[in-house]
Amino acid sequence: QVQLVESGGGLVQAGGSLRLSCAASGSIFNINTMGWYRQAPGKQRELVATVTSGRTTNYADSVKGRFTISRDNAKNTVALQMNSLKPEDTAVYYCNAYRQTIQGRYNYWGQGTQVTVAS
């Protein structure tokens, strides 16, 4: 099992910045990809950004140029720097870790952290 603990959410004015952090612990070997997803009220959970162990990144179109994902493999952490925040960024943000082995594919989730952007 992998445990993920997020921190850094909160309330911010539109145009402001927040930094989310996620620390992984437990059976953290061979985690291929870590990332952030979000879920707004009444909507499905959606991808925000991911980063592989080789630091290849992927972003949702809606956050490109505003958000930056980073990963520290030595510390087993992933962070999301969010700039120029918009009210539509308001959501619960979830940290994710994905592992693929010969035994199967595994997704792990954090408990979520609330981000609220006031207009």
N, C-alpha and C positions, 0 to 999 in steps of 0.2 A: 504493500500500500504506500501511497504517497500522500502526504499532508501538505496542503497549501494554505498559507496565511497571508491575507492581503492587508494592506494599510494605505492610508493617504487620501481616502475619499473625503468629501465635505461639500460645503456650500461656497460657491464663488460667483462673482458677477460676470456677465457676458464679456468676453474679451480677456478674461483672466486666465490663470494657469493653475494646474494641479499636477502633482506627481504621485502616481500609484506605484506601490512596491508589493512584491510577492516573494515569499521565502518558501522553498520546498524542503521537506524533510522526510525521513522514512526510507523506503526502498527507491532511492533516486537514481539508480544506475540506468544507463541507456535511455534516458529521456530524450526523445528525438526533437520535439518541438514544445516550446512554451509560448503562451500567448494570453491575450485578453479578449474577452467577449463581453457584450453588454445586453441588457434586457430592459427596455422601457415598458411602462405600464400598458397592458393591452397588446403588446407586440411580442414577436418571437425573439429568442436570443440570437444575436448576430455577431459575426466576427468583427473585431476591431483591428487587431494586429497580431501577427505571430512572428517568432524568430526561431530558427533551427539551431542545433548545437554548433553548426558551422557559421552561425550569425547571418544567414540569409533571412531577409525580412519580407513580410507581406502585409499590406495595409488595405483596409476598406477604402473605397474611393472617397467616401464622405470625410475621412480624417487625413487623407494624404496632404502633406505639407504643413499639418498642424500638430500631429502626434508623432512621437518618436519612441520606438520600443528598443530596449537594450537588455542584454543578458550577461550575467557573470557566471560562467560555468563553474568556476572555482568555489564560489559562494552559494551556488544553486539558487540564484535570485533572478527575477525578471522585473523590469520597471517600465512604466509607461509615462512619458512626459507629455502632458496635454497642454497645448498653448492655444490661444485665440478661441477659447471655448465658446460654444453657442448653446442657447437653450435646448436645442434638439439633441445635444450631447447628454442631457439628463437621463440617467439610467442607473441600474445596479450593474457594476462592473465585476466580472468574474475572472479570476486567474485560472488558466488551464495548463495542464501538462499532458503530453501525449507520448505514449511509448509503444513501439512496435517491436515484437520479438517473434521468435519461431513459435512461441506458445499462443500468440494472439496480439490483438491491439487493445490498448487500454487508455481510457481518458479519465483524468482526475480533475476535480474542481474545487476551488476555494469556496468559502461561504458567501462571498460577495461583499462589495463595499459601495455605498451609495454616493453618487456624484450628482449634485444638483446645481444647475447653472441658471441663475436668475437674470431675467431680461431687464 
